[in-house]
Amino acid sequence: MGKLLYSATMSLDGFIAGPDGDMSWLAAQDGPDPESEALAATIGAILVGNRTYGGDDPNRGTDAEGAFGGTWSGPQFVLTHNPPATPVPGTTFTDDLPGAITAAREAAGDKYVNVLGANTAAQCLALGELDEILVFIAPVLLGDGTRLFTHDGGTTIPLERLNTNHSTPSAHYRVLR
């Protein structure tokens, strides 16, 4: 079954979105990044929160719109209490996180389930279901917005570094249980 991987691009000061979910800052971060470009091929399904699913796409209206700059397609599982009235092909809307995790893992097969959205990732972590975290660090300071993680109570979560190439602007960790 697929592992749950939370991946995000984060500003140096710890934000994955600017105020009000603004993602326009990401458009300026485009450039060749072999690790980021290779990630899409390892994703078998996406588990995403509703705010992220319906949120700001810095590539909206272009060929690069969508997950991984428009290069990925596959099953998506969206956590929401308000599913749309009209079905969306390839997308399952649910308010059952454990059920969504199970279905996404089955759909992903041996590939990753890519978790998108800080709140969804925090919920997966709280359930003990999040396996890995991959953060691409952008050379920008946003000052405010959505943090990579908000962990109420400040409990320490131990991580083990997986990537050893320190020349890339990313950090890949395994969540230790």
C-alpha positions in Angstrom: 0.0 0.0 0.0 1.1 3.5 -0.7 2.8 5.6 2.0 1.3 9.0 2.9 3.7 11.8 1.9 3.0 15.4 2.8 4.7 17.5 0.2 4.7 21.3 0.0 6.8 24.2 -1.2 7.5 26.4 1.8 8.9 29.9 2.2 12.0 30.2 4.3 9.9 31.6 7.2 7.7 28.5 7.2 4.6 29.4 5.2 3.1 27.2 2.4 0.5 29.9 1.4 0.4 33.6 1.9 -2.5 35.5 3.6 -5.9 34.3 2.6 -4.4 31.3 0.9 -2.5 33.3 -1.7 -0.3 31.1 -3.8 0.8 33.7 -6.4 4.3 33.8 -4.9 4.9 30.3 -6.2 4.8 31.4 -9.8 8.0 33.3 -9.3 9.6 30.1 -7.9 9.4 28.2 -11.2 12.7 26.8 -12.4 14.3 23.5 -13.0 14.3 21.2 -9.9 15.0 17.6 -10.7 13.7 16.4 -7.4 10.4 18.3 -7.7 9.9 17.2 -11.3 10.5 13.5 -10.5 8.0 13.6 -7.6 4.9 13.5 -9.8 5.9 10.1 -11.2 5.9 8.6 -7.7 2.4 9.8 -6.8 -0.5 7.3 -7.2 -3.3 9.3 -5.5 -3.9 12.6 -3.9 -5.5 13.2 -0.5 -6.4 16.9 -0.2 -8.4 19.2 2.0 -11.2 21.1 0.5 -9.6 24.5 1.0 -6.5 23.4 -0.9 -8.6 21.6 -3.5 -10.6 24.7 -4.3 -7.9 27.2 -3.5 -5.6 29.5 -5.4 -3.6 27.9 -8.2 -0.7 30.1 -9.3 -1.0 28.5 -12.8 -4.8 28.9 -13.1 -5.7 29.4 -16.8 -2.4 28.1 -18.2 -1.2 24.7 -19.4 0.5 24.3 -16.0 -2.8 24.4 -14.0 -3.3 21.6 -11.5 -1.3 19.3 -9.4 2.5 19.3 -10.1 2.2 22.0 -12.7 -0.4 20.1 -14.6 1.8 17.1 -15.1 -0.1 14.7 -12.8 -3.5 13.1 -13.2 -5.1 10.4 -11.2 -7.5 9.7 -8.3 -8.1 12.5 -5.8 -9.8 12.2 -2.4 -11.1 15.5 -1.1 -12.0 15.9 2.6 -15.1 18.1 2.9 -18.3 18.4 4.7 -19.9 20.1 1.6 -19.4 18.0 -1.5 -20.4 19.6 -4.8 -23.8 18.7 -6.2 -22.3 17.6 -9.5 -19.7 14.7 -9.4 -16.2 15.5 -10.6 -14.6 12.6 -12.6 -11.7 10.9 -10.8 -12.5 12.8 -7.5 -14.1 11.3 -4.4 -15.5 13.8 -1.9 -15.8 12.5 1.7 -15.8 13.7 5.3 -14.4 10.4 6.5 -10.6 10.8 6.9 -9.8 7.2 7.9 -11.9 5.9 5.0 -10.3 8.4 2.6 -6.8 7.3 3.7 -7.7 3.6 3.1 -9.2 4.3 -0.3 -6.3 6.6 -1.4 -3.7 4.0 -0.3 -5.6 1.3 -2.3 -5.8 3.6 -5.3 -2.1 4.5 -5.1 -0.9 0.9 -5.1 2.9 0.9 -4.5 3.1 4.7 -5.1 2.7 7.6 -2.7 -0.5 9.1 -1.5 0.4 12.8 -1.7 -1.2 14.7 1.1 -1.9 18.3 0.2 -3.0 21.0 2.7 -1.6 21.8 6.1 -4.7 20.9 8.0 -5.2 17.6 6.3 -1.5 16.7 6.9 -1.9 17.7 10.6 -5.0 15.4 10.9 -3.1 12.5 9.2 -0.2 13.1 11.6 -2.5 13.1 14.6 -4.0 9.7 13.5 -0.5 8.3 13.2 -1.0 7.8 9.4 1.5 10.3 8.0 4.7 8.5 6.8 6.9 11.1 5.2 7.3 14.9 4.8 9.0 16.4 1.7 9.5 20.2 1.8 10.8 22.3 -1.1 12.2 25.5 0.4 11.6 28.6 -1.6 14.0 31.6 -1.3 11.3 34.0 -0.2 9.9 35.4 3.1 6.1 35.7 3.2 5.8 37.0 6.7 2.2 35.6 7.2 -0.2 33.0 5.9 -0.6 29.2 6.3 2.2 27.5 8.2 3.6 24.2 7.0 2.4 22.7 10.3 0.4 23.9 13.3 0.6 21.3 16.0 -1.5 22.2 19.0 0.2 21.7 22.3 3.7 21.9 20.9 4.4 18.1 21.2 7.7 17.2 19.6 7.4 14.9 16.5 10.7 13.1 15.8 11.8 12.9 12.2 14.5 11.0 10.4 16.2 12.7 7.3 15.8 10.6 4.2 17.6 12.7 1.6 21.3 13.3 2.0 22.0 15.6 -0.9 22.2 18.9 0.9 22.7 20.8 -2.3 19.0 20.6 -3.2 16.6 23.1 -1.7 14.5 20.4 -0.1 14.2 18.3 3.0 12.7 14.8 3.0 11.9 13.2 6.3 10.3 10.0 7.7 7.9 10.5 10.6 9.2 8.3 13.5 6.5 6.6 15.6 
